[in-house]
Amino acid sequence: MANNYVCTITSEQAEALRILLENRGFDFSSLPYGKFKASGKNLSIAAYDSGKLVIQGKEMEDFVLYTL
């Protein structure tokens, strides 16, 4: 897989993902034109207002396959 993964999600899916990431101890920061940016060990996730979701980092493939 590539170094990042991009897909489209609904607002409801973004909210569910935000809650899941909070429960996993991710750190959150503001994101211009976005709902949230979450950072964890070896993983960064950005959810934009447009519905675009960007996932980057060493654990990206496992996150996409087993969590997303």
C-alpha positions, 0 to 999 in steps of 0.5 A: 500500500501507499504511505497514505489512504484517502476515502470519503466518509459521512458526518456520522461516520466521522463522529463515530471515528472521532469517538473511537480515536478518543477512546484509543487515546489519540491526541486531537488538534484543530484542522483548517476546513476540517472536523478534526486531526488525530495523532497517535503512535505511528498514525495520523488521521484528518477528517475534513468538512468535505467528507474526505478522510486522510490516514497516514503513518506506519500503522495506516495499512492495519488501521484501514484493514482492521478498524476502518 
